[in-house]
Every structure is written in structure tokens, then in C-alpha cells.
């Protein structure tokens, strides 16, 4: 149970945490909603031994054969050194291969293996079902409005 301490060092028990100030911010609601999505997605991807980042990378590689690591890092909005760990994991599991780009020996083109494409199909189906279940009861007009708003926020940066 959380407690607060007054200036006189008397402990007062906090029964309900007041987050009304934070609830006035869209970002707070987005973060709370993301936590729900992320927790459920983590459970959904666990049987495939994928995490949100490895799943995202695999999907982008399957959908964009020959994608360079630098392009993937930019698309995922992560630092290139952090991407190396993700790529190494996918390669170790024989889900992708790295081929040198003939015109640039420093660059690698990423391609999914047959096993990677098969896992992609299963994982995408599971994530689609996860999202459908998570968003049940929300009408399409509301979903379209939320998506439009999120895209506008993303473009604003």
C-alpha cells in the first residue's frame, strides 16, 4: 500500500491514487492504452518466441525483401547498434539471412528464409486475432478517427 509523508513526518495512508491531472493529457491516455496493447501483444507473441521488436523487424523484412539494415533501423525508428542485436537474433534462429549488397560492401540486404516467412504467416495471423479481440466493441468510425489522430501526431514530429 502506498503512503505519503507530510511535512510533519506523519504518515497518511493513500487509499486511491489520484491521477486526474495526468488524465488531462492525451499522451497519458495513449501510454496507458499502449501498456494494455503491449502486455497483450507480449502474451500473443510468446508462443512464437518473438518480442515486439523482433516481430516488427521480421514483418518489415518479409514485406520488403532486400531491405538494408540502415533502412530497417530508420523504419523502426531505433538506433542502428540496437538493431544489430535484433538482426543477430533473427539470423541465429535462421529466420533471415544477411547478404552483402554488391554495390556497397559495408551494407547488408536482409531477406527472410522459408522458416522466417512461415513464422511471419503464423505470427501475423495471431497478432491480427489479438488486435480484433482487443478492439472488439469499438465501432469502425471510432477506430478510423483514432487512427487518423495518431497519424497526425506522428506526422507532427
Secondary structure, DSSP 8 states (H G I E B T S, - for coil): --EEE-TT--EEE-SS---TTGGG-HHHHHHHHHHHHHHHHHHHHHTTT--HHHHHHHHHHHHTTTEEHHHHHHHHT--HHHHHHHHHHHHHTTSEEEEEETTEEEEEEEEE-HHHHHHHHHHHHHHHHHHHHHTTT--HHHHHHHHHHHHHHHHT-
